[in-house]
Amino acid sequence: MNPEPKRYVHLARCKDRNGIVAKLSGYLYENGASIAESNHYKDNATNLFYMRTVFVDENAAARPIDVWKDGFDMIARHFDMDWEIHDDSVKPRLLIAVSKFGHCLHDLLHRWKAGLLPVEIAGVVSNHEDMRSFVEWNGLDYHHLPVTKDSRAEQEARIRALVDEHNVDLVVLARYMQILSEEMCRFLAGRCINIHHSFLPSFKGAKPYHQAHMRGVKMIGATAHYVTTDLDEGPIIEQDAMRVSHALTAEQLVNVGRDVECAVLARAVAWHAERRVIMNGQKTVVFATQ
Ligand SMILES: Nc1nc2c(c(=O)[nH]1)N[C@@H](CN(C=O)c1ccc(C(=O)N[C@@H](CCC(=O)O)C(=O)O)cc1)CN2
């Protein structure tokens, strides 16, 4: 019986030099791998080079991932390269955090159930009970962890315990309305995505739609970003916007904004899960199909 071919994603970042693409693709060619997808980008401001390669090893049974790791490590030392390799069949494990507004949670679980989101869901955590019945109806664990200003440290410690116990790869703040501490942000660095309900950098904070209404904007939007200690300042993964009329109240802006939030968050989570996003300082490089 023919062994199952293995599909891998290789990510690389290093100072730009001639020969990076040739070296990487040559190594894959010389070892019998076929490239399924390849994208690269040079940031002229930093002279940093970014590359994402999806390749297939038809002879995976005879060549475990560590063999590829050894080869890529050799190349990395030559270029002083930061790199990662991922088995594309291994889906990242998500912990979704939510407060009272469930539209992004509903949307993510629908896409997951429909096989449209290449992830596993380890569970849902919330500081309220509102979403319990929906989550448990979807057969998922619900962790109700209420929080006050005085109990935040203990509550966050319990969230960190959940992340470790369930081997969580990504925490998604799907309208989780609590500001994470510096310690929590360090613990979740690069593996926590938030959906902010405005087109950042406009209207940071807890009530962006009311700020937008006060300002009289003609477009509203949403921003998915990695979470950092600086509120709503983390590296942006995806954004979108839509036209609104002067006639809409702040409450109506909240309602029409939901769809943009859901679509933006779903794209950002999918791209992170497909290893299409590479950090570029306070920004990101996103090798995504629009
Ligand atoms: N360290 C970070 N934590 C969080 C971020 C972030 O960027 N960095 N994003 C927020 C989400 N968010 C906006 O997108 C947001 C959530 C909550 C607040 C806020 O002021 N919360 C109050 C309490 C509000 C309440 O109880 O309803 C607070 O925490 O004191 C602002 C922005 C998620 N966390």
The ligand as an SDF file (V2000), in Angstrom:
LIG
                    3D

 34 36  0  0  0  0  0  0  0  0999 V2000
   -3.9820   43.2310   27.0040 N   0  0  0  0  0  0  0  0  0  0  0  0
   -5.0570   43.2900   26.1730 C   0  0  0  0  0  0  0  0  0  0  0  0
   -6.2140   42.7530   26.5700 N   0  0  0  0  0  0  0  0  0  0  0  0
   -7.2730   42.8030   25.7320 C   0  0  0  0  0  0  0  0  0  0  0  0
   -7.1810   43.4470   24.4750 C   0  0  0  0  0  0  0  0  0  0  0  0
   -5.9160   43.9670   24.0800 C   0  0  0  0  0  0  0  0  0  0  0  0
   -5.7590   44.5250   22.9700 O   0  0  0  0  0  0  0  0  0  0  0  0
   -4.8810   43.8680   24.9590 N   0  0  0  0  0  0  0  0  0  0  0  0
   -8.3060   43.5860   23.6750 N   0  0  0  0  0  0  0  0  0  0  0  0
   -9.5410   43.4350   24.4320 C   0  0  0  0  0  0  0  0  0  0  0  0
  -10.7940   43.5930   23.6580 C   0  0  0  0  0  0  0  0  0  0  0  0
  -11.2450   44.9650   23.6920 N   0  0  0  0  0  0  0  0  0  0  0  0
  -11.3310   45.5960   22.5350 C   0  0  0  0  0  0  0  0  0  0  0  0
  -11.2160   44.9990   21.4720 O   0  0  0  0  0  0  0  0  0  0  0  0
  -11.5460   45.5940   24.9430 C   0  0  0  0  0  0  0  0  0  0  0  0
  -12.1490   44.8810   25.9100 C   0  0  0  0  0  0  0  0  0  0  0  0
  -12.4380   45.4870   27.1590 C   0  0  0  0  0  0  0  0  0  0  0  0
  -12.1030   46.7730   27.4120 C   0  0  0  0  0  0  0  0  0  0  0  0
  -12.3930   47.3710   28.7440 C   0  0  0  0  0  0  0  0  0  0  0  0
  -12.2380   48.5320   28.9590 O   0  0  0  0  0  0  0  0  0  0  0  0
  -12.7960   46.4840   29.7080 N   0  0  0  0  0  0  0  0  0  0  0  0
  -13.0550   46.8830   31.0710 C   0  0  0  0  0  0  0  0  0  0  0  0
  -14.2100   46.1000   31.6280 C   0  0  0  0  0  0  0  0  0  0  0  0
  -15.3830   46.1610   30.7260 C   0  0  0  0  0  0  0  0  0  0  0  0
  -16.4950   45.2290   31.1940 C   0  0  0  0  0  0  0  0  0  0  0  0
  -16.3900   44.5950   32.2480 O   0  0  0  0  0  0  0  0  0  0  0  0
  -17.4530   45.1560   30.4040 O   0  0  0  0  0  0  0  0  0  0  0  0
  -11.8740   46.4430   31.9240 C   0  0  0  0  0  0  0  0  0  0  0  0
  -11.2930   45.3870   31.5850 O   0  0  0  0  0  0  0  0  0  0  0  0
  -11.6600   47.1190   32.9390 O   0  0  0  0  0  0  0  0  0  0  0  0
  -11.4590   47.4830   26.4040 C   0  0  0  0  0  0  0  0  0  0  0  0
  -11.1970   46.8980   25.1650 C   0  0  0  0  0  0  0  0  0  0  0  0
   -9.5520   42.1670   25.2190 C   0  0  0  0  0  0  0  0  0  0  0  0
   -8.4520   42.2320   26.1330 N   0  0  0  0  0  0  0  0  0  0  0  0
  1  2  1  0
  2  3  2  0
  2  8  1  0
  3  4  1  0
  4  5  2  0
  4 34  1  0
  5  6  1  0
  5  9  1  0
  6  7  2  0
  6  8  1  0
  9 10  1  0
 10 11  1  0
 10 33  1  0
 11 12  1  0
 12 13  1  0
 12 15  1  0
 13 14  2  0
 15 16  1  0
 15 32  2  0
 16 17  2  0
 17 18  1  0
 18 19  1  0
 18 31  2  0
 19 20  2  0
 19 21  1  0
 21 22  1  0
 22 23  1  0
 22 28  1  0
 23 24  1  0
 24 25  1  0
 25 26  2  0
 25 27  1  0
 28 29  2  0
 28 30  1  0
 31 32  1  0
 33 34  1  0
M  END
$$$$
